[in-house]
């Protein structure tokens, strides 16, 4: 299965393991809640999907790599305890709480969440001294003398033996206590993730042309040669920072993230060509409706891979703007909640007290989600934006003379109105740039597949799909309908051909 399928399967498993009956007992007893064992090649995003699942289910996440754990750190240290049995006294061996178990209690205390996922990576690379205890843990959820708290589901992960010399193969007795999911690298699924994360378009455009280079592991005379999804994502982030600082990107930099000589050379050459296209076509002019005849002529005569790179650059730039627009829209939508709570405060001091309460509540929510490991980038941005708005409003109200009744609240309303006006202006500008993009593709590529790619990308990209649904786009609607009609006609002709009339 691919990572998207694995994510949904694990998400359903966790949700069902946490389901209770009318008496508050788990429908599946803890002893029958098989830990999930996610097995797949390194760097394909196993850890990333666990974070997403915790965020989407609003539960906590504790992650541990088992490679560094010894028997003592995982099971606890022994100590002598004094006991009395009837009239006799004994010295007995006890164990301190496992580092892993205690970290769960720490997260529960800091976040206030009672349910979560304990994610143990590299589970099949445990030390020799710890291996015998794993069978007990996988069946009974116990490390040493201390059990995993109720409400915590165990998910484990590991690499196949061909990727890691430290792997010890589980026997049938151990495997029979696991819910096993084998995952493979899938570029199509990773591209959706890359689009949501806003990864560098040069990386995505290159892989669109050379999908076979997405994941590559082999042994050469010079040692291991490997390309992973993690490598592409890390390279993407450093490329963005290098461009911001005006630093030179060369094979030496690329080779630090991609460990394959051929792919390093080919991607670096493509990256240089990508930047040449950006300079030659002047993408900002295209999106501003000021495309030159020279750029149009060049685009019309370009090869398909050059057209694809150009379209990717334009889409990447526009979708970045759309992403920011929709983030602002989400922030303003949620900001109405604290504003409603403030609406009944006519007096300045009472309003200031309510503002402080709202701020403390936001800060507490942020700390709770961070402690739980369940804070997504989107939620973090939204809560910090609202918190900054409230703090700025409180500061202004304190230093201004707003003693008249309702004056303080009116100031907040005006401040919110300015943010809403800024959003309206931004959506209008983004809508115009989207129109100019369609106009360019119509003129430059006419009846080519580029229009199909444009419509498809706008459809599958979550933020652009939400933008079009919220604010409309006549060009998208028109071309989408045309493409759907064309597809229906093609299917109709295929059915006629089958009849052999």
SEZASE-444304 format. One record per residue (C-alpha): x, y, z; residue number from 1. Coordinates in Angstrom, 2 decimals. Layout:
! SEZASE-444304
SITE, X, Y, Z, NUM
...
***
This chain:
! SEZASE-444304
SITE, 0.00, 0.00, 0.00, 1
SITE, 1.05, 3.61, -0.39, 2
SITE, 1.46, 6.11, 2.46, 3
SITE, -1.98, 7.66, 1.93, 4
SITE, -3.68, 4.28, 2.25, 5
SITE, -1.53, 3.42, 5.27, 6
SITE, -2.44, 6.70, 6.95, 7
SITE, -6.18, 6.11, 6.55, 8
SITE, -5.84, 2.51, 7.73, 9
SITE, -3.88, 3.49, 10.85, 10
SITE, -6.25, 6.38, 11.54, 11
SITE, -9.25, 4.01, 11.40, 12
SITE, -7.42, 1.48, 13.59, 13
SITE, -6.63, 4.07, 16.28, 14
SITE, -10.18, 5.43, 16.20, 15
SITE, -11.68, 1.95, 16.58, 16
SITE, -9.23, 0.88, 19.32, 17
SITE, -10.36, 3.94, 21.31, 18
SITE, -14.07, 3.20, 20.82, 19
SITE, -15.94, 2.39, 24.05, 20
SITE, -19.17, 0.65, 24.94, 21
SITE, -22.05, 2.01, 27.06, 22
SITE, -20.14, 1.22, 30.28, 23
SITE, -16.98, 3.05, 29.25, 24
SITE, -14.97, -0.10, 28.47, 25
SITE, -12.99, -0.42, 25.24, 26
SITE, -14.87, -2.44, 22.64, 27
SITE, -11.60, -4.21, 21.76, 28
SITE, -9.83, -5.23, 25.01, 29
SITE, -6.31, -3.82, 25.38, 30
SITE, -4.78, -7.30, 25.15, 31
SITE, -6.46, -7.73, 21.72, 32
SITE, -5.42, -4.31, 20.42, 33
SITE, -2.63, -5.47, 18.14, 34
SITE, 0.10, -2.84, 17.77, 35
SITE, 0.43, -1.62, 14.21, 36
SITE, 3.73, -2.49, 12.53, 37
SITE, 4.43, -0.13, 9.62, 38
SITE, 7.26, -1.56, 7.54, 39
SITE, 8.80, 0.23, 4.59, 40
SITE, 11.93, 1.72, 3.09, 41
SITE, 13.63, 4.61, 4.97, 42
SITE, 12.67, 8.22, 4.34, 43
SITE, 9.21, 7.70, 2.84, 44
SITE, 7.31, 9.63, 5.52, 45
SITE, 6.32, 7.11, 8.20, 46
SITE, 6.91, 9.57, 11.05, 47
SITE, 5.17, 12.42, 9.18, 48
SITE, 1.89, 10.52, 8.83, 49
SITE, 1.83, 9.76, 12.56, 50
SITE, 1.94, 13.50, 13.29, 51
SITE, -0.90, 14.08, 10.82, 52
SITE, -3.03, 11.31, 12.37, 53
SITE, -2.59, 12.73, 15.89, 54
SITE, -3.51, 16.21, 14.65, 55
SITE, -6.60, 15.01, 12.79, 56
SITE, -7.87, 12.87, 15.69, 57
SITE, -7.02, 15.57, 18.29, 58
SITE, -5.03, 13.13, 20.41, 59
SITE, -1.47, 13.21, 21.76, 60
SITE, 1.62, 11.70, 20.17, 61
SITE, 4.80, 10.41, 21.83, 62
SITE, 7.57, 9.31, 19.46, 63
SITE, 10.63, 7.25, 20.28, 64
SITE, 13.37, 5.67, 18.22, 65
SITE, 14.16, 2.28, 19.73, 66
SITE, 17.71, 2.12, 18.32, 67
SITE, 19.26, 4.01, 21.28, 68
SITE, 17.34, 2.23, 24.04, 69
SITE, 19.00, -0.31, 26.30, 70
SITE, 17.18, -2.73, 28.56, 71
SITE, 17.65, -0.32, 31.49, 72
SITE, 16.26, 2.80, 29.79, 73
SITE, 13.26, 1.00, 28.30, 74
SITE, 12.35, -1.21, 31.27, 75
SITE, 13.59, 0.92, 34.17, 76
SITE, 16.39, 0.51, 36.71, 77
SITE, 16.20, -2.07, 39.53, 78
SITE, 16.08, -1.06, 43.18, 79
SITE, 15.46, -2.82, 46.49, 80
SITE, 12.09, -2.26, 48.15, 81
SITE, 11.07, -3.24, 51.68, 82
SITE, 7.83, -5.30, 51.97, 83
SITE, 5.86, -6.94, 54.76, 84
SITE, 3.90, -10.16, 54.28, 85
SITE, 1.99, -11.04, 57.41, 86
SITE, 4.47, -10.98, 60.28, 87
SITE, 7.55, -11.36, 58.09, 88
SITE, 9.56, -8.67, 56.28, 89
SITE, 11.31, -9.07, 52.95, 90
SITE, 13.59, -7.13, 50.60, 91
SITE, 12.27, -7.41, 47.03, 92
SITE, 13.46, -6.20, 43.66, 93
SITE, 11.47, -3.44, 42.01, 94
SITE, 11.98, -1.30, 38.91, 95
SITE, 11.81, 2.42, 38.35, 96
SITE, 9.36, 3.58, 35.69, 97
SITE, 10.46, 3.15, 32.09, 98
SITE, 11.67, 6.33, 30.36, 99
SITE, 9.16, 5.62, 27.58, 100
SITE, 6.18, 5.14, 29.92, 101
SITE, 7.08, 8.18, 32.04, 102
SITE, 7.23, 10.38, 28.91, 103
SITE, 3.61, 9.44, 28.17, 104
SITE, 2.55, 10.62, 31.64, 105
SITE, 4.53, 13.84, 31.14, 106
SITE, 2.69, 14.57, 27.89, 107
SITE, -0.67, 13.78, 29.50, 108
SITE, 0.13, 16.18, 32.34, 109
SITE, 1.32, 18.99, 30.06, 110
SITE, -1.38, 18.68, 27.39, 111
SITE, -4.41, 17.55, 29.40, 112
SITE, -5.11, 14.86, 26.77, 113
SITE, -5.77, 11.37, 28.12, 114
SITE, -5.60, 9.46, 24.82, 115
SITE, -2.84, 9.25, 22.26, 116
SITE, -0.45, 7.26, 20.12, 117
SITE, 2.84, 5.80, 21.32, 118
SITE, 4.95, 5.62, 18.15, 119
SITE, 8.06, 3.45, 18.38, 120
SITE, 10.30, 3.73, 15.32, 121
SITE, 13.00, 1.21, 14.35, 122
SITE, 11.22, -1.39, 16.48, 123
SITE, 13.04, -4.23, 14.70, 124
SITE, 16.45, -2.73, 15.59, 125
SITE, 16.21, -3.07, 19.37, 126
SITE, 19.33, -4.06, 21.30, 127
SITE, 20.02, -7.72, 22.03, 128
SITE, 19.33, -7.24, 25.75, 129
SITE, 15.94, -5.65, 25.08, 130
SITE, 14.71, -8.05, 22.39, 131
SITE, 13.31, -10.73, 24.79, 132
SITE, 11.12, -8.12, 26.52, 133
SITE, 9.50, -6.96, 23.29, 134
SITE, 7.15, -9.94, 23.05, 135
SITE, 5.67, -9.10, 26.47, 136
SITE, 5.38, -5.46, 25.50, 137
SITE, 3.69, -6.11, 22.14, 138
SITE, 1.08, -8.40, 23.70, 139
SITE, 0.45, -6.83, 27.10, 140
SITE, 1.60, -3.19, 26.51, 141
SITE, 3.96, -3.44, 29.50, 142
SITE, 7.55, -2.26, 29.87, 143
SITE, 9.07, -3.93, 32.93, 144
SITE, 6.46, -3.60, 35.69, 145
SITE, 4.73, -0.54, 34.21, 146
SITE, 1.92, -0.65, 31.66, 147
SITE, 1.21, 1.83, 28.88, 148
SITE, -1.66, 4.02, 30.18, 149
SITE, -5.20, 3.20, 29.10, 150
SITE, -6.25, 5.08, 25.99, 151
SITE, -2.85, 4.90, 24.30, 152
SITE, -2.53, 2.97, 21.05, 153
SITE, 0.84, 1.53, 20.04, 154
SITE, 2.09, 2.04, 16.50, 155
SITE, 5.52, 0.76, 15.53, 156
SITE, 7.64, 1.13, 12.40, 157
SITE, 10.76, -0.38, 10.91, 158
SITE, 12.79, -0.91, 7.76, 159
SITE, 13.13, -4.19, 5.84, 160
SITE, 16.45, -6.03, 6.40, 161
SITE, 17.87, -5.03, 3.00, 162
SITE, 17.99, -1.38, 4.12, 163
SITE, 19.40, -1.76, 7.62, 164
SITE, 22.09, -4.15, 8.88, 165
SITE, 20.86, -3.73, 12.45, 166
SITE, 17.45, -5.25, 11.69, 167
SITE, 16.61, -8.44, 13.53, 168
SITE, 13.81, -10.42, 11.92, 169
SITE, 10.83, -11.10, 14.15, 170
SITE, 9.77, -14.70, 14.69, 171
SITE, 6.24, -15.91, 13.98, 172
SITE, 5.26, -15.64, 17.65, 173
SITE, 6.07, -11.92, 17.61, 174
SITE, 4.63, -11.23, 14.16, 175
SITE, 1.38, -12.93, 15.18, 176
SITE, 0.84, -10.15, 17.73, 177
SITE, 1.20, -7.32, 15.21, 178
SITE, -1.09, -5.68, 12.69, 179
SITE, 1.36, -5.51, 9.76, 180
SITE, 1.21, -2.89, 6.99, 181
SITE, 3.81, -2.86, 4.22, 182
SITE, 4.22, 0.53, 2.53, 183
SITE, 5.99, 1.62, -0.63, 184
SITE, 7.23, 4.95, -1.97, 185
SITE, 4.63, 6.54, -4.28, 186
SITE, 5.45, 9.80, -6.04, 187
SITE, 1.81, 10.69, -6.78, 188
SITE, 0.95, 10.56, -3.06, 189
SITE, 4.11, 12.44, -2.09, 190
SITE, 3.33, 15.16, -4.65, 191
SITE, 0.04, 15.89, -2.83, 192
SITE, 2.02, 16.27, 0.39, 193
SITE, 4.62, 18.45, -1.36, 194
SITE, 1.86, 20.71, -2.70, 195
SITE, 0.31, 21.15, 0.77, 196
SITE, 3.73, 21.89, 2.30, 197
SITE, 4.70, 24.35, -0.45, 198
SITE, 7.92, 22.53, -1.38, 199
SITE, 10.20, 24.05, -4.00, 200
SITE, 8.69, 23.86, -7.46, 201
SITE, 12.02, 22.96, -9.09, 202
SITE, 11.97, 19.69, -7.13, 203
SITE, 8.36, 18.89, -8.04, 204
SITE, 8.79, 19.89, -11.70, 205
SITE, 11.93, 17.76, -12.03, 206
SITE, 10.18, 14.73, -10.51, 207
SITE, 7.14, 15.27, -12.75, 208
SITE, 9.51, 14.71, -15.68, 209
SITE, 11.56, 11.94, -14.02, 210
SITE, 9.33, 10.06, -11.62, 211
SITE, 11.78, 7.15, -11.55, 212
SITE, 14.23, 9.37, -9.63, 213
SITE, 11.85, 9.93, -6.72, 214
SITE, 13.07, 6.93, -4.72, 215
SITE, 16.24, 5.09, -5.58, 216
SITE, 18.41, 2.76, -3.47, 217
SITE, 21.26, 0.61, -4.76, 218
SITE, 24.69, -0.68, -3.78, 219
SITE, 27.59, 0.45, -5.98, 220
SITE, 31.34, -0.12, -5.91, 221
SITE, 31.56, 3.17, -3.97, 222
SITE, 29.03, 2.10, -1.38, 223
SITE, 25.34, 2.85, -0.83, 224
SITE, 23.62, 5.12, -3.35, 225
SITE, 20.20, 6.38, -2.25, 226
SITE, 17.51, 8.96, -2.93, 227
SITE, 14.58, 9.23, -0.51, 228
SITE, 11.47, 11.37, -0.07, 229
SITE, 13.09, 12.83, 3.06, 230
SITE, 16.09, 13.85, 0.97, 231
SITE, 13.93, 15.68, -1.59, 232
SITE, 12.01, 17.53, 1.13, 233
SITE, 15.16, 18.61, 2.98, 234
SITE, 16.74, 19.73, -0.31, 235
SITE, 13.61, 21.73, -1.12, 236
SITE, 13.80, 23.63, 2.16, 237
SITE, 17.49, 24.47, 1.81, 238
SITE, 16.95, 25.62, -1.80, 239
SITE, 14.33, 28.12, -0.64, 240
SITE, 16.70, 29.52, 2.01, 241
SITE, 19.66, 29.65, -0.40, 242
SITE, 17.53, 31.67, -2.85, 243
SITE, 16.43, 34.07, -0.10, 244
SITE, 20.08, 34.70, 0.80, 245
SITE, 21.27, 34.84, -2.82, 246
SITE, 23.68, 31.91, -2.32, 247
SITE, 24.97, 29.69, -5.12, 248
SITE, 23.34, 26.28, -5.55, 249
SITE, 25.73, 23.72, -7.03, 250
SITE, 26.34, 19.97, -7.16, 251
SITE, 28.19, 20.07, -3.84, 252
SITE, 25.04, 21.31, -2.06, 253
SITE, 22.64, 19.00, -3.91, 254
SITE, 24.94, 16.02, -3.24, 255
SITE, 24.57, 16.56, 0.50, 256
SITE, 20.89, 15.56, 0.22, 257
SITE, 20.77, 13.30, -2.86, 258
SITE, 23.29, 10.46, -2.70, 259
SITE, 23.39, 9.44, -6.35, 260
SITE, 25.92, 10.96, -8.78, 261
SITE, 23.70, 10.78, -11.87, 262
SITE, 20.64, 12.29, -10.22, 263
SITE, 22.74, 15.00, -8.54, 264
SITE, 24.17, 16.06, -11.92, 265
SITE, 20.81, 15.92, -13.71, 266
SITE, 18.88, 17.77, -11.01, 267
SITE, 21.53, 20.51, -10.69, 268
SITE, 21.48, 20.99, -14.48, 269
SITE, 17.68, 21.12, -14.40, 270
SITE, 17.71, 23.62, -11.52, 271
SITE, 19.99, 25.93, -13.54, 272
SITE, 17.68, 25.58, -16.54, 273
SITE, 14.65, 26.20, -14.31, 274
SITE, 16.13, 29.51, -13.15, 275
SITE, 16.90, 30.42, -16.76, 276
SITE, 13.23, 29.85, -17.68, 277
SITE, 12.17, 32.01, -14.74, 278
SITE, 14.40, 34.83, -15.98, 279
SITE, 13.55, 34.46, -19.68, 280
SITE, 9.77, 34.28, -19.26, 281
SITE, 9.46, 36.90, -16.49, 282
SITE, 6.74, 35.03, -14.62, 283
SITE, 5.69, 38.08, -12.59, 284
SITE, 4.82, 39.94, -15.81, 285
SITE, 2.71, 37.00, -17.00, 286
SITE, 0.71, 36.92, -13.76, 287
SITE, 0.28, 40.70, -13.90, 288
SITE, -1.26, 40.55, -17.39, 289
SITE, 1.75, 42.22, -19.02, 290
SITE, 3.08, 39.26, -20.99, 291
SITE, 5.36, 40.28, -23.88, 292
SITE, 4.99, 39.01, -27.43, 293
SITE, 8.53, 37.64, -27.14, 294
SITE, 7.54, 35.48, -24.16, 295
SITE, 4.40, 34.29, -25.97, 296
SITE, 6.39, 33.34, -29.06, 297
SITE, 9.01, 31.53, -26.99, 298
SITE, 6.33, 29.58, -25.08, 299
SITE, 4.55, 28.54, -28.29, 300
SITE, 7.75, 27.11, -29.75, 301
SITE, 8.94, 25.46, -26.53, 302
SITE, 9.28, 21.70, -26.06, 303
SITE, 6.80, 19.99, -23.74, 304
SITE, 9.23, 19.69, -20.80, 305
SITE, 9.97, 23.43, -21.01, 306
SITE, 6.24, 24.20, -21.16, 307
SITE, 5.67, 21.96, -18.15, 308
SITE, 8.42, 23.72, -16.17, 309
SITE, 7.02, 27.14, -17.07, 310
SITE, 3.49, 26.15, -16.08, 311
SITE, 4.86, 24.69, -12.84, 312
SITE, 6.63, 27.97, -12.01, 313
SITE, 3.50, 30.02, -12.65, 314
SITE, 1.30, 27.66, -10.65, 315
SITE, 3.78, 27.50, -7.78, 316
SITE, 3.92, 31.28, -7.48, 317
SITE, 0.15, 31.68, -7.67, 318
SITE, -0.67, 28.80, -5.36, 319
SITE, 1.70, 30.25, -2.77, 320
SITE, -0.35, 33.46, -2.89, 321
SITE, -3.59, 31.49, -2.72, 322
SITE, -2.27, 29.56, 0.30, 323
SITE, -1.58, 32.82, 2.16, 324
SITE, -4.98, 34.21, 1.16, 325
SITE, -6.84, 31.17, 2.48, 326
SITE, -4.78, 31.22, 5.69, 327
SITE, -5.86, 34.79, 6.29, 328
SITE, -9.48, 33.87, 5.50, 329
SITE, -9.34, 31.00, 8.03, 330
SITE, -7.84, 33.29, 10.68, 331
SITE, -10.54, 35.95, 10.25, 332
SITE, -13.26, 33.32, 10.31, 333
SITE, -12.06, 31.94, 13.64, 334
SITE, -11.39, 35.42, 15.03, 335
SITE, -15.15, 36.00, 15.09, 336
SITE, -15.33, 33.66, 18.11, 337
SITE, -13.36, 35.89, 20.51, 338
SITE, -14.97, 39.01, 18.99, 339
SITE, -18.43, 37.71, 19.85, 340
SITE, -17.27, 37.12, 23.42, 341
SITE, -16.09, 40.75, 23.60, 342
SITE, -19.25, 42.26, 22.09, 343
SITE, -21.04, 42.60, 25.43, 344
SITE, -18.23, 44.56, 27.09, 345
SITE, -19.05, 48.29, 27.03, 346
SITE, -16.58, 49.39, 29.71, 347
SITE, -12.89, 49.67, 28.87, 348
SITE, -11.61, 47.81, 31.97, 349
SITE, -14.03, 44.94, 31.52, 350
SITE, -13.05, 44.67, 27.85, 351
SITE, -9.36, 44.58, 28.80, 352
SITE, -10.06, 41.79, 31.29, 353
SITE, -11.90, 39.80, 28.62, 354
SITE, -9.03, 40.35, 26.15, 355
SITE, -6.54, 38.99, 28.68, 356
SITE, -8.76, 35.95, 29.28, 357
SITE, -8.94, 35.30, 25.53, 358
SITE, -5.16, 35.63, 25.22, 359
SITE, -4.49, 33.24, 28.10, 360
SITE, -6.92, 30.71, 26.62, 361
SITE, -5.12, 30.86, 23.24, 362
SITE, -1.71, 30.52, 24.86, 363
SITE, -2.91, 27.55, 26.91, 364
SITE, -4.34, 25.89, 23.79, 365
SITE, -1.07, 26.38, 21.92, 366
SITE, 0.99, 24.96, 24.79, 367
SITE, -1.36, 21.99, 25.12, 368
SITE, -1.21, 21.13, 21.41, 369
SITE, 2.56, 21.58, 21.32, 370
SITE, 3.03, 19.35, 24.36, 371
SITE, 0.77, 16.71, 22.80, 372
SITE, 2.70, 16.77, 19.50, 373
SITE, -0.62, 17.45, 17.79, 374
SITE, -0.06, 21.02, 16.55, 375
SITE, -0.20, 21.31, 12.76, 376
SITE, 1.45, 24.16, 10.87, 377
SITE, -1.99, 25.49, 9.91, 378
SITE, -3.30, 25.52, 13.49, 379
SITE, -0.10, 27.06, 14.78, 380
SITE, -0.27, 29.89, 12.24, 381
SITE, -3.96, 30.52, 12.93, 382
SITE, -3.65, 30.63, 16.72, 383
SITE, -0.54, 32.81, 16.65, 384
SITE, -2.21, 35.22, 14.23, 385
SITE, -5.26, 35.58, 16.48, 386
SITE, -3.08, 35.88, 19.59, 387
SITE, -1.03, 38.65, 17.94, 388
SITE, -4.25, 40.48, 16.96, 389
SITE, -5.61, 40.32, 20.52, 390
SITE, -2.32, 41.41, 22.10, 391
SITE, -1.98, 44.35, 19.71, 392
SITE, -5.60, 45.41, 20.39, 393
SITE, -5.05, 45.24, 24.16, 394
SITE, -1.89, 47.34, 23.91, 395
SITE, -3.59, 50.03, 21.78, 396
SITE, -6.66, 50.23, 24.03, 397
SITE, -4.46, 50.72, 27.11, 398
SITE, -2.55, 53.66, 25.65, 399
SITE, -5.50, 55.35, 23.92, 400
SITE, -8.16, 57.53, 25.52, 401
SITE, -11.15, 55.25, 24.95, 402
SITE, -13.19, 56.07, 28.03, 403
SITE, -16.47, 56.68, 26.16, 404
SITE, -18.98, 53.85, 26.31, 405
SITE, -18.47, 51.26, 23.56, 406
SITE, -15.38, 53.15, 22.24, 407
SITE, -12.96, 50.35, 23.11, 408
SITE, -15.07, 47.67, 21.45, 409
SITE, -15.62, 49.90, 18.41, 410
SITE, -11.85, 50.21, 18.07, 411
SITE, -11.57, 46.38, 17.94, 412
SITE, -14.35, 46.21, 15.37, 413
SITE, -12.56, 48.78, 13.22, 414
SITE, -9.29, 46.86, 13.54, 415
SITE, -11.04, 43.66, 12.45, 416
SITE, -12.71, 45.57, 9.60, 417
SITE, -9.31, 46.64, 8.31, 418
SITE, -8.14, 43.01, 8.31, 419
SITE, -11.31, 41.99, 6.44, 420
SITE, -10.77, 44.78, 3.90, 421
SITE, -7.20, 43.58, 3.42, 422
SITE, -8.51, 40.06, 2.74, 423
SITE, -11.01, 41.39, 0.19, 424
SITE, -8.28, 43.31, -1.61, 425
SITE, -6.02, 40.27, -1.57, 426
SITE, -8.74, 37.97, -2.98, 427
SITE, -9.49, 40.40, -5.79, 428
SITE, -5.83, 40.66, -6.71, 429
SITE, -5.35, 36.88, -6.56, 430
SITE, -8.47, 36.38, -8.71, 431
SITE, -7.06, 38.77, -11.33, 432
SITE, -3.73, 36.94, -11.39, 433
SITE, -5.56, 33.64, -11.78, 434
SITE, -7.41, 35.12, -14.77, 435
SITE, -4.12, 36.28, -16.33, 436
SITE, -2.69, 32.79, -15.90, 437
SITE, -5.63, 31.26, -17.79, 438
SITE, -5.34, 33.94, -20.48, 439
SITE, -1.64, 33.18, -20.96, 440
SITE, -2.18, 29.41, -21.20, 441
SITE, -4.99, 29.99, -23.75, 442
SITE, -2.79, 32.20, -25.95, 443
SITE, 0.54, 30.41, -25.54, 444
SITE, -0.52, 26.77, -25.62, 445
SITE, -3.90, 27.00, -27.38, 446
SITE, -5.37, 23.49, -27.60, 447
SITE, -2.52, 21.68, -25.82, 448
SITE, -2.59, 19.50, -22.72, 449
SITE, -1.31, 22.40, -20.62, 450
SITE, -4.86, 23.63, -19.99, 451
SITE, -5.83, 20.17, -18.73, 452
SITE, -2.82, 20.18, -16.39, 453
SITE, -3.70, 23.68, -15.12, 454
SITE, -7.32, 22.78, -14.37, 455
SITE, -6.31, 19.48, -12.77, 456
SITE, -3.69, 21.09, -10.52, 457
SITE, -6.13, 23.76, -9.36, 458
SITE, -8.70, 21.05, -8.65, 459
SITE, -6.49, 18.70, -6.61, 460
SITE, -4.67, 21.43, -4.68, 461
SITE, -6.69, 21.93, -1.48, 462
SITE, -6.14, 25.69, -1.11, 463
SITE, -6.82, 26.58, -4.75, 464
SITE, -9.94, 24.37, -4.77, 465
SITE, -11.20, 26.17, -1.63, 466
SITE, -10.34, 29.57, -3.10, 467
SITE, -12.31, 28.90, -6.29, 468
SITE, -15.25, 27.48, -4.31, 469
SITE, -15.26, 30.50, -1.98, 470
SITE, -14.54, 33.38, -4.35, 471
SITE, -15.25, 31.96, -7.81, 472
SITE, -13.23, 31.85, -11.03, 473
SITE, -15.16, 32.09, -14.34, 474
SITE, -12.12, 30.92, -16.36, 475
SITE, -11.78, 27.78, -14.29, 476
SITE, -15.51, 27.00, -14.49, 477
SITE, -15.56, 27.48, -18.27, 478
SITE, -12.51, 25.33, -18.99, 479
SITE, -13.51, 22.69, -16.48, 480
SITE, -16.88, 22.30, -18.19, 481
SITE, -15.22, 22.19, -21.62, 482
SITE, -12.80, 19.48, -20.50, 483
SITE, -15.62, 17.45, -18.93, 484
SITE, -17.65, 17.73, -22.16, 485
SITE, -14.60, 16.71, -24.19, 486
SITE, -14.05, 13.71, -21.94, 487
SITE, -17.71, 12.65, -22.29, 488
SITE, -17.46, 12.96, -26.09, 489
SITE, -14.31, 10.81, -26.13, 490
SITE, -16.00, 8.13, -24.06, 491
SITE, -19.04, 8.28, -26.33, 492
SITE, -16.85, 7.75, -29.41, 493
SITE, -15.12, 4.82, -27.72, 494
SITE, -18.52, 3.20, -27.05, 495
SITE, -19.50, 3.69, -30.72, 496
SITE, -16.23, 2.08, -31.87, 497
SITE, -16.91, -0.91, -29.65, 498
SITE, -20.21, -1.47, -31.50, 499
SITE, -18.28, -1.94, -34.79, 500
SITE, -21.02, -0.24, -36.81, 501
***
